[in-house]
Amino acid sequence: MTETKARAACLIGWPAAHSRSPLIHHYWLRTLGIEGGDVIEAVPPDEFQDFVLRLSIRGFVGANVTIPHKERALALTKPDARARAVGAANTLWYEGRELHSTNTDVEGFINNLDACAGGWDTAEEALVLGAGGASRAVVFGLIERGIKRIHLANRTVERARALADQFGASVHPIPWEAIGEVLPCSGLLVNSTSLGMHGQPALEVDVGRLPPQAVVADLVYVPLETPLLAAAKMRGLKTADGLGMLLHQAVRGFELWFAQRPAVTSELRALVEADLTNA
Ligand code: NAP
């Protein structure tokens, strides 16, 4: 009789204890009836290279990678176009003996928008706040979906300019003070800064100046409903939240490791919401 070993993946971070990754993947393993596992591996930066290069020897079929290892993961693997464009890898898997990587924040962001606010991509112009790692995934996804003009506002405008230089003519860096001027022509507003997160300053943006059909997305998921999303809902605008993005970005890794595409269900969302609320 052939003995089949259960497949296992891991989440590598430093620190890593707060990650919801195992909660999400165990839900899918359970509901799909797959024998497998997902564990947290707290790996300090000076041990990361050795850990990743011996991932399969350690018994893993792949991994999620989080702060502070995402750039290093890119350098140590064979990245796809998304990971290269974002400059960071968060999902690793083997093809034969070769360790590949991608950045699933791109599809997490886009698939969540599709699920929550279908038709959002009829917007010709978008306003993205922030020019950090998450913003790069957002901007890349918006360009892939054909948004013609992306206004990019960042506190440090040089970072927005650098991002525009990389991503091309559809990205228009603007100073933070100019946000009010582009709100009336933006069919999509995205917060990819950490503003509005618990413990961070509030995000001061007047959603009343957006067009009536505008969609508002916030990457922040602590709190689950940010003041920005609450204000957008009050105005009757469609919204997409950070938890939705977090759940959608986990789909691809699971599919690559366990060979079945899982669904983001309301039951899964409730499970993770409860965990975040009780944290
Ligand atoms: P990051 O690389 O550190 O970038 C942070 C961004 O926030 C920068 O644009 C920074 O502007 C801006 N910022 C910080 N404090 C500010 C302030 N006081 N005023 C104005 N702007 C400020 O972080 P990141 O990885 O891009 O993450 C950004 C947010 O997205 C975080 O809240 C993170 O949790 C969230 N996120 C969510 C998901 C998800 O799945 N939902 C995925 C990834 C990230 P400067 O350039 O001027 O410093």
Residues whose N, C-alpha, C, O or C-beta is under 5 A from the ligand:
A	BS01	NAP	G130 A131 G132 G133 A134 S135 N154 R155 T156 R159 S192 T193 S194 M197 P201 L219 V220 G242 L243 M245 L246
